């Protein structure tokens, strides 16, 4: 399992909040950069506490759900790999 910080839309006014989520890496189908959320960050439409250096990814899951998380694709990949190593011993 991997822990990530998810960006969750709060309402129709472009407000968002951050939520810690735990995902099963076996259910991750794809991880892609999200320029949309990078643009929202630069427009100050995301919660305080995020720096302009943060990156965002769109994670597609096997159940069809999509999760927007804080981090680069490389960081997410490294978390997935570390999780697999823990499971293998």
C-alpha positions as a Markdown table, in Angstrom:
| # | Residue | x | y | z |
|---|---|---|---|---|
| 1 | Unk | 0.0 | 0.0 | 0.0 |
| 2 | Unk | 1.2 | 3.5 | -0.7 |
| 3 | Unk | 0.1 | 6.8 | 1.0 |
| 4 | Unk | -0.4 | 9.9 | -1.1 |
| 5 | Unk | -1.9 | 13.3 | -0.7 |
| 6 | Unk | -5.0 | 13.6 | -2.9 |
| 7 | Unk | -6.3 | 16.9 | -4.2 |
| 8 | Unk | -10.1 | 16.8 | -3.9 |
| 9 | Unk | -12.5 | 19.3 | -5.4 |
| 10 | Unk | -14.7 | 20.8 | -2.6 |
| 11 | Unk | -17.4 | 22.5 | -4.7 |
| 12 | Unk | -18.2 | 24.2 | -8.0 |
| 13 | Unk | -16.1 | 27.3 | -7.0 |
| 14 | Unk | -12.7 | 25.8 | -7.9 |
| 15 | Unk | -12.1 | 25.2 | -4.2 |
| 16 | Unk | -10.1 | 22.1 | -3.2 |
| 17 | Unk | -8.8 | 20.4 | -0.1 |
| 18 | Unk | -6.0 | 17.9 | 0.6 |
| 19 | Unk | -6.7 | 14.4 | 1.9 |
| 20 | Unk | -4.3 | 11.6 | 2.7 |
| 21 | Unk | -5.2 | 8.4 | 0.9 |
| 22 | Unk | -3.9 | 4.9 | 0.8 |
| 23 | Unk | -3.9 | 3.1 | -2.5 |
| 24 | Unk | -3.2 | -0.5 | -3.4 |
| 25 | Unk | -0.4 | -0.3 | -6.1 |
| 26 | Unk | -1.8 | -3.5 | -7.8 |
| 27 | Unk | -4.9 | -1.4 | -8.8 |
| 28 | Unk | -3.0 | 1.4 | -10.4 |
| 29 | Unk | -3.4 | 1.3 | -14.2 |
| 30 | Unk | -1.6 | 4.5 | -15.2 |
| 31 | Unk | 0.2 | 7.6 | -13.8 |
| 32 | Unk | 0.3 | 10.8 | -15.8 |
| 33 | Unk | 1.3 | 14.4 | -15.2 |
| 34 | Unk | -1.6 | 16.8 | -14.6 |
| 35 | Unk | -0.9 | 20.2 | -16.1 |
| 36 | Unk | -4.4 | 21.3 | -15.1 |
| 37 | Unk | -3.7 | 21.2 | -11.4 |
| 38 | Unk | -0.3 | 22.8 | -11.9 |
| 39 | Unk | -2.1 | 25.7 | -13.6 |
| 40 | Unk | -4.6 | 25.8 | -10.6 |
| 41 | Unk | -1.6 | 26.0 | -8.2 |
| 42 | Unk | -0.1 | 28.9 | -10.1 |
| 43 | Unk | -3.5 | 30.7 | -10.0 |
| 44 | Unk | -3.6 | 30.2 | -6.2 |
| 45 | Unk | -6.7 | 28.0 | -6.4 |
| 46 | Unk | -5.3 | 25.2 | -4.4 |
| 47 | Unk | -5.0 | 25.0 | -0.6 |
| 48 | Unk | -2.3 | 26.9 | 1.3 |
| 49 | Unk | 0.9 | 24.9 | 2.1 |
| 50 | Unk | 1.7 | 23.8 | -1.4 |
| 51 | Unk | 4.7 | 25.5 | -3.0 |
| 52 | Unk | 5.0 | 26.4 | -6.7 |
| 53 | Unk | 7.5 | 23.6 | -7.0 |
| 54 | Unk | 4.9 | 20.9 | -6.4 |
| 55 | Unk | 3.8 | 18.6 | -9.3 |
| 56 | Unk | 0.6 | 16.7 | -9.7 |
| 57 | Unk | -0.3 | 13.4 | -11.2 |
| 58 | Unk | -3.5 | 11.8 | -12.4 |
| 59 | Unk | -3.7 | 8.2 | -11.3 |
| 60 | Unk | -6.1 | 5.9 | -13.1 |
| 61 | Unk | -7.3 | 2.9 | -11.0 |
| 62 | Unk | -8.6 | -0.4 | -12.2 |
| 63 | Unk | -12.1 | 0.4 | -11.0 |
| 64 | Unk | -12.3 | 3.3 | -13.4 |
| 65 | Unk | -11.7 | 5.9 | -10.6 |
| 66 | Unk | -9.2 | 8.7 | -11.1 |
| 67 | Unk | -7.2 | 10.2 | -8.2 |
| 68 | Unk | -5.3 | 13.5 | -8.5 |
| 69 | Unk | -2.3 | 13.4 | -6.2 |
| 70 | Unk | 0.6 | 15.7 | -5.2 |
| 71 | Unk | 3.9 | 14.4 | -6.6 |
| 72 | Unk | 5.7 | 13.8 | -9.9 |
| 73 | Unk | 5.2 | 10.6 | -11.9 |
| 74 | Unk | 8.7 | 9.6 | -10.8 |
| 75 | Unk | 7.9 | 10.0 | -7.1 |
| 76 | Unk | 4.8 | 7.9 | -7.5 |
| 77 | Unk | 6.7 | 5.2 | -9.4 |
| 78 | Unk | 9.3 | 5.1 | -6.6 |
| 79 | Unk | 6.6 | 4.7 | -4.0 |
| 80 | Unk | 5.1 | 1.8 | -6.0 |
| 81 | Unk | 8.5 | 0.1 | -6.4 |
| 82 | Unk | 9.3 | 0.5 | -2.6 |
| 83 | Unk | 5.9 | -1.0 | -1.8 |
| 84 | Unk | 6.6 | -4.0 | -3.9 |
| 85 | Unk | 10.0 | -4.5 | -2.3 |
| 86 | Unk | 8.3 | -4.5 | 1.1 |
| 87 | Unk | 5.8 | -7.1 | 0.1 |
| 88 | Unk | 8.6 | -9.3 | -1.4 |
| 89 | Unk | 10.6 | -9.2 | 1.8 |
